[in-house]
Amino acid sequence: MTTPTVTKDLVSIEDISISFGSVRALRNVSLTLQPGEITALVGDNGAGKSTLVRCLSGIHRPDSGTIRFDGEQTHFSTPEDARNAGIETVHQNLALVEDLTVWQNLFLNREIVRGVGPLAILDKRAMKREAQRMVSTLAVNVPSVTSTVRRLSGGQRQAVSICRAAGFSSKLVIMDEPTAALGVQETERVEKLILKLRDDGHAVLLISHNFAQVMRLADQVWVMRSGQCVAGRRIVDTTGEEIVALITGAKAS
Ligand SMILES: Nc1ncnc2c1ncn2[C@@H]1O[C@H](COP(=O)(O)OP(=O)(O)OP(=O)(O)O)[C@@H](O)[C@H]1O
């Protein structure tokens, strides 16, 4: 297996395996992710991509192997553990609440409260102000932080989800097919946002079946096949054709 040249690893997954009954979903998977880089994770349906992401985001605990995050060996027991460490996941269903506003969605389960005498009350003004700052920092194209999510387009919703994942001191943002449901222009906008996250120093893990997108955005790519990580490449050293051949097994790593 060819290993991409690495600088400093934010994530180092070593030899992890996990089975569900008789299905070996991951077999001795090792890979690394770097800050300030977009890493694509590709593979056919059932290759193990989602399972790997679930191990990284605290949903599954591997049967064996280790995950080091930001220099420390980690054992995330819950998604909250992973989140507290700085790992955010933008799921395909986006997990936004339609009837809440942009700022309310950005602060869902992370509300800012202030004390008034013995009471703790929601500090709406602080949350709106901070939401505005988050949206402006990433140049997210929404009409206003007080717009309800129901009124937003698919691309704007995706942008709000990415904005939420990028805030709150996250270091790694995992995205599962972020543009699968979007048209050409909205895809372009969301891709710009992903590049901005990278330029701001986040590590981005991008699951995508869109090879053109992988070639456009990613700095490195890891290829999964049948529960194994069969190859890693710097994007400048590979082609879309080679990646397809690695995915199907037409080319050995
Ligand atoms: N909770 C589970 N219980 C049983 N089997 C599972 C479970 N999760 C995943 N698997 C199996 O593990 C293997 C890897 O699945 P996984 O969803 O990780 O693949 P994937 O690469 O994400 O596929 P896709 O691109 O279709 O989402 C598959 O054989 C799948 O059926």
PDBQT file of the ligand as one rigid body, heavy atoms in Angstrom, charges set to zero:
ROOT
HETATM    1  N1  LIG A 301     -24.970  -1.880  12.288  1.00  0.00    +0.000 N 
HETATM    2  C1  LIG A 301     -24.660  -2.812  11.385  1.00  0.00    +0.000 A 
HETATM    3  N2  LIG A 301     -25.086  -4.082  11.513  1.00  0.00    +0.000 NA
HETATM    4  C2  LIG A 301     -24.763  -5.030  10.619  1.00  0.00    +0.000 A 
HETATM    5  N3  LIG A 301     -23.995  -4.823   9.528  1.00  0.00    +0.000 NA
HETATM    6  C3  LIG A 301     -23.545  -3.578   9.327  1.00  0.00    +0.000 A 
HETATM    7  C4  LIG A 301     -23.872  -2.509  10.239  1.00  0.00    +0.000 A 
HETATM    8  N4  LIG A 301     -23.263  -1.372   9.770  1.00  0.00    +0.000 NA
HETATM    9  C5  LIG A 301     -22.630  -1.727   8.632  1.00  0.00    +0.000 A 
HETATM   10  N5  LIG A 301     -22.795  -3.039   8.365  1.00  0.00    +0.000 N 
HETATM   11  C6  LIG A 301     -22.219  -3.781   7.246  1.00  0.00    +0.000 C 
HETATM   12  O1  LIG A 301     -20.860  -3.411   7.185  1.00  0.00    +0.000 OA
HETATM   13  C7  LIG A 301     -20.434  -3.306   5.819  1.00  0.00    +0.000 C 
HETATM   14  C8  LIG A 301     -19.898  -1.914   5.581  1.00  0.00    +0.000 C 
HETATM   15  O2  LIG A 301     -20.999  -0.998   5.552  1.00  0.00    +0.000 OA
HETATM   16  P1  LIG A 301     -20.836   0.580   5.456  1.00  0.00    +0.000 P 
HETATM   17  O3  LIG A 301     -22.200   1.155   5.603  1.00  0.00    +0.000 OA
HETATM   18  O4  LIG A 301     -19.787   1.030   6.369  1.00  0.00    +0.000 OA
HETATM   19  O5  LIG A 301     -20.349   0.774   3.932  1.00  0.00    +0.000 OA
HETATM   20  P2  LIG A 301     -20.241   2.101   3.072  1.00  0.00    +0.000 P 
HETATM   21  O6  LIG A 301     -18.935   2.051   2.379  1.00  0.00    +0.000 OA
HETATM   22  O7  LIG A 301     -20.517   3.273   3.927  1.00  0.00    +0.000 OA
HETATM   23  O8  LIG A 301     -21.422   1.938   2.013  1.00  0.00    +0.000 OA
HETATM   24  P3  LIG A 301     -22.381   3.046   1.322  1.00  0.00    +0.000 P 
HETATM   25  O9  LIG A 301     -21.529   3.787   0.342  1.00  0.00    +0.000 OA
HETATM   26  O10 LIG A 301     -23.429   2.196   0.664  1.00  0.00    +0.000 OA
HETATM   27  O11 LIG A 301     -22.929   3.900   2.420  1.00  0.00    +0.000 OA
HETATM   28  C9  LIG A 301     -21.638  -3.652   4.972  1.00  0.00    +0.000 C 
HETATM   29  O12 LIG A 301     -21.563  -5.032   4.652  1.00  0.00    +0.000 OA
HETATM   30  C10 LIG A 301     -22.799  -3.380   5.898  1.00  0.00    +0.000 C 
HETATM   31  O13 LIG A 301     -23.914  -4.168   5.552  1.00  0.00    +0.000 OA
ENDROOT
TORSDOF 0
